[in-house]
Amino acid sequence: MPAPRGPLGMRALTLVIIALAGLVAARYLGLDLAGVLPRDAGKAMAADLLGAALHPALDYETEVPPGTPAFGLKILAALWQTLLFAAAAMSIALPLGLALGILASDRFWTLRTQGTRPPSALQRTLQIAVRTLIALMRSLHELLWAVLFLAALGLNSAAAVISIAIPFAGTLAKVGSEMIDETTTQPPRALVGAGARPFTALFVGVLPAAAPDLLSYAFYRFECAIRSAAVLGFFGYPTIGLYVAQSFENYQLREVWTYLYALIALVVVVEAWSRGVRRRLS
């Protein structure tokens, strides 16, 4: 039977292949939906956890030592630390990702040769090397990078920031190079034809056209960085995830939900802020 033709047919075929791959994987892994249902003591814990979601804590659930910050101030401080880790990581990932994305794009090397000849063997080798570096950077999740840096550098802020920055820079570079290559070719060609240098054509004729999509994706990655910074708290870093882990270990489930709701609120606020910035710049 011939494969379906046309874009819709190829998409349907791709979805079928993905579904079949999922079924095969489930078969070999022995996945059983009954395994996700709580049993015995797990049922009581699940009921307590769900019940606590409806009654988040407004104060500490247990006695705390004198001098402990107020519960609300502790939450705000944890959110601030989470935001700082995310912002610091993105301050590294953004310029690094943009630079690597430009070097990985076909458009950059086409402008370098002014479209009159294909890139040289050296230029092509450099582009492949950059793309390989990008793939290596994003091949490991930030949590795996955190484990490596935690073992090498210990529990310090630099290790946490770098563990987020490396994979995020790789992802930004990968997506950014594709966005650059998808821009229209007419403006840079006109600039090169008028005698502009390749870098001028890139920064005047290419990057402004890709800027809206690059900006939207950068804001999205910043939201992801906030969530990643929160998860790093489970490794001991002083983000809000640390207090989620501590409260859960002490079975203070109402506090757990308060921290989770606070994190959700932070992400919603950042998303609304980014939407407003994109709207003003569009």
VMD Tcl script that draws the C-alpha trace (Angstrom):
set ca {
  {0.00 0.00 0.00}
  {1.56 3.33 -1.03}
  {2.22 5.92 1.69}
  {-0.24 8.81 1.85}
  {0.84 11.78 -0.19}
  {0.81 15.45 0.64}
  {1.50 17.29 3.91}
  {-1.60 15.97 5.66}
  {-0.85 12.42 4.64}
  {2.74 12.65 5.88}
  {1.58 14.11 9.17}
  {-0.94 11.32 9.63}
  {1.71 8.73 8.83}
  {4.09 10.34 11.34}
  {1.43 10.27 14.05}
  {0.72 6.61 13.34}
  {4.43 5.76 13.59}
  {4.71 7.64 16.89}
  {1.65 5.85 18.26}
  {3.00 2.44 17.22}
  {6.37 3.25 18.79}
  {4.60 4.18 22.01}
  {2.68 0.90 22.05}
  {5.84 -1.10 21.41}
  {7.65 0.75 24.19}
  {4.77 0.19 26.60}
  {4.76 -3.52 25.74}
  {8.48 -4.01 26.35}
  {8.49 -1.87 29.53}
  {5.55 -3.79 30.92}
  {3.58 -0.63 31.65}
  {0.40 -1.17 33.63}
  {-2.03 1.67 34.33}
  {-3.01 -0.04 37.56}
  {0.50 0.60 38.82}
  {-0.14 4.36 39.06}
  {-3.06 3.89 41.44}
  {-2.19 4.21 45.15}
  {-2.49 1.11 47.30}
  {-2.91 0.52 51.02}
  {-0.95 3.23 52.88}
  {-0.52 5.14 49.65}
  {-4.27 5.73 49.51}
  {-4.24 7.51 52.85}
  {-1.28 9.63 51.83}
  {-2.87 10.53 48.49}
  {-6.07 11.53 50.31}
  {-4.08 13.70 52.73}
  {-2.15 15.31 49.90}
  {-5.26 16.11 47.86}
  {-7.08 17.36 50.92}
  {-4.20 19.68 51.79}
  {-4.46 21.23 48.32}
  {-7.81 22.71 49.34}
  {-6.42 24.13 52.58}
  {-2.93 25.53 51.96}
  {-1.06 26.76 55.03}
  {-1.11 30.43 55.91}
  {1.48 29.91 58.65}
  {3.92 27.25 59.82}
  {2.17 24.00 60.65}
  {4.47 23.31 63.62}
  {6.39 25.27 66.22}
  {9.43 27.05 64.82}
  {12.55 28.33 66.66}
  {12.54 31.94 67.84}
  {13.84 34.34 65.22}
  {12.50 32.32 62.29}
  {11.23 34.67 59.56}
  {7.48 35.00 59.16}
  {5.96 32.38 56.87}
  {5.03 34.92 54.22}
  {8.48 36.50 54.24}
  {10.07 33.06 53.91}
  {7.96 32.39 50.81}
  {8.87 35.74 49.25}
  {12.56 35.18 49.96}
  {12.41 31.71 48.39}
  {10.68 33.08 45.29}
  {13.25 35.84 45.03}
  {16.10 33.34 45.22}
  {14.42 31.21 42.57}
  {14.03 34.24 40.32}
  {17.67 35.23 40.84}
  {18.95 31.78 39.87}
  {16.79 31.82 36.73}
  {17.81 35.36 35.74}
  {21.51 34.65 36.29}
  {21.31 31.50 34.16}
  {19.48 33.28 31.36}
  {21.97 36.16 31.40}
  {24.57 33.59 30.36}
  {22.36 31.44 28.12}
  {20.92 34.26 26.00}
  {24.10 35.84 24.57}
  {25.85 32.49 24.32}
  {22.85 30.89 22.62}
  {22.47 33.80 20.17}
  {26.15 33.72 19.22}
  {26.15 29.95 18.71}
  {22.83 30.13 16.86}
  {24.26 32.64 14.39}
  {27.35 30.50 13.79}
  {25.20 27.38 13.34}
  {22.81 28.97 10.83}
  {23.14 28.53 7.08}
  {22.17 32.17 6.54}
  {25.28 33.45 8.31}
  {27.68 31.45 6.15}
  {25.77 32.31 2.98}
  {26.21 36.00 3.78}
  {29.89 35.41 4.53}
  {30.38 34.17 0.96}
  {27.93 36.83 -0.33}
  {25.92 34.04 -1.97}
  {28.37 33.80 -4.87}
  {29.91 30.49 -3.86}
  {29.27 27.71 -1.35}
  {31.01 27.88 2.03}
  {34.59 26.66 2.05}
  {35.59 23.37 3.65}
  {36.97 25.24 6.67}
  {33.76 27.26 7.09}
  {31.63 24.15 6.73}
  {33.80 22.32 9.30}
  {33.41 25.21 11.74}
  {29.63 25.20 11.28}
  {29.47 21.45 11.88}
  {31.67 21.83 14.98}
  {29.34 24.51 16.37}
  {26.27 22.38 15.68}
  {27.94 19.43 17.40}
  {28.73 21.60 20.42}
  {25.10 22.75 20.55}
  {23.90 19.15 20.43}
  {26.24 18.18 23.28}
  {25.11 21.13 25.41}
  {21.43 20.27 25.12}
  {21.81 16.49 25.18}
  {21.96 16.49 29.00}
  {19.10 17.82 31.11}
  {19.88 20.61 33.55}
  {19.36 18.18 36.43}
  {22.12 15.93 35.10}
  {24.37 18.94 34.66}
  {23.55 19.89 38.27}
  {24.61 16.43 39.47}
  {27.93 16.74 37.62}
  {28.67 20.25 38.88}
  {27.51 19.35 42.38}
  {30.06 16.56 42.46}
  {32.81 18.71 40.95}
  {32.20 22.10 42.59}
  {30.06 21.35 45.61}
  {26.87 23.09 46.68}
  {27.38 26.65 45.45}
  {25.39 29.13 43.43}
  {27.73 29.11 40.43}
  {27.22 25.37 39.93}
  {23.44 25.80 39.92}
  {23.52 28.73 37.49}
  {25.88 27.01 35.07}
  {23.88 23.77 35.16}
  {20.84 25.67 33.89}
  {22.74 27.96 31.51}
  {24.49 25.23 29.50}
  {21.46 23.24 28.23}
  {19.37 26.40 27.87}
  {22.07 28.03 25.73}
  {22.17 24.92 23.56}
  {18.41 24.91 23.10}
  {18.31 28.65 22.38}
  {21.10 28.19 19.82}
  {19.32 25.30 18.10}
  {15.96 27.06 17.85}
  {17.57 30.43 17.13}
  {19.54 29.10 14.17}
  {16.36 27.69 12.66}
  {14.51 30.98 13.17}
  {17.37 32.87 11.50}
  {17.36 30.51 8.53}
  {13.57 30.89 8.14}
  {13.73 34.67 7.66}
  {13.23 36.09 4.19}
  {16.36 36.33 2.04}
  {15.48 39.53 0.16}
  {16.62 42.21 2.68}
  {20.10 40.75 3.33}
  {20.62 40.08 -0.37}
  {19.68 43.68 -1.19}
  {22.09 44.96 1.45}
  {24.92 42.77 0.19}
  {24.17 43.83 -3.36}
  {24.39 47.47 -2.28}
  {27.87 46.84 -0.87}
  {27.08 46.16 2.79}
  {29.42 43.91 4.73}
  {28.09 40.45 5.75}
  {27.82 41.36 9.44}
  {25.91 44.52 8.56}
  {23.51 42.53 6.40}
  {23.07 40.03 9.25}
  {22.36 42.58 11.97}
  {20.24 44.88 9.79}
  {18.54 42.54 7.34}
  {18.21 39.23 9.22}
  {18.13 39.58 13.00}
  {15.38 42.27 13.11}
  {13.10 39.94 11.13}
  {13.82 37.04 13.50}
  {13.70 39.21 16.64}
  {9.96 38.78 17.48}
  {10.17 34.98 17.41}
  {13.53 34.99 19.21}
  {12.12 37.27 21.91}
  {9.02 35.13 22.41}
  {11.10 31.98 22.71}
  {13.57 33.67 25.08}
  {10.72 34.63 27.42}
  {9.40 31.08 27.28}
  {12.83 29.73 28.21}
  {12.98 32.19 31.11}
  {9.75 30.70 32.46}
  {11.32 27.26 32.07}
  {14.42 28.50 33.90}
  {12.26 29.52 36.86}
  {10.83 26.01 37.08}
  {14.28 24.46 36.68}
  {15.67 26.70 39.43}
  {12.84 25.59 41.69}
  {13.60 21.92 41.02}
  {17.26 22.50 41.88}
  {16.04 23.13 45.42}
  {15.70 19.36 45.77}
  {19.51 19.22 45.50}
  {19.86 21.61 48.42}
  {20.03 24.97 46.65}
  {18.04 27.69 48.48}
  {15.19 27.99 45.97}
  {11.55 27.33 46.72}
  {12.01 23.69 45.78}
  {14.15 23.22 48.88}
  {11.24 24.18 51.12}
  {8.84 22.00 49.16}
  {11.17 19.04 49.75}
  {11.65 19.82 53.44}
  {7.92 20.26 54.07}
  {7.12 17.03 52.26}
  {9.73 15.12 54.26}
  {8.15 16.44 57.48}
  {4.68 15.59 56.17}
  {3.64 19.24 56.30}
  {1.45 18.88 53.26}
  {-0.41 22.15 53.63}
  {2.91 24.00 53.53}
  {3.86 22.00 50.44}
  {0.83 23.31 48.60}
  {1.44 26.87 49.74}
  {4.93 26.77 48.23}
  {3.61 25.18 45.04}
  {0.86 27.76 44.68}
  {3.42 30.53 45.25}
  {5.61 29.09 42.46}
  {2.62 28.86 40.12}
  {1.76 32.49 40.90}
  {5.32 33.56 40.11}
  {5.28 31.81 36.74}
  {1.88 33.34 35.90}
  {3.13 36.83 36.79}
  {6.27 36.40 34.68}
  {4.19 35.07 31.77}
  {1.85 38.06 31.96}
  {4.82 40.44 32.12}
  {6.47 38.81 29.10}
  {3.21 38.97 27.14}
  {2.98 42.69 27.88}
  {6.56 43.30 26.79}
  {6.06 41.37 23.54}
  {2.86 43.29 22.84}
  {4.60 46.65 23.29}
  {7.53 45.63 21.08}
  {5.41 44.12 18.31}
}
mol new
graphics top color blue
foreach p $ca { graphics top sphere $p radius 0.5 }
foreach p [lrange $ca 0 end-1] q [lrange $ca 1 end] { graphics top cylinder $p $q radius 0.2 }
display resetview
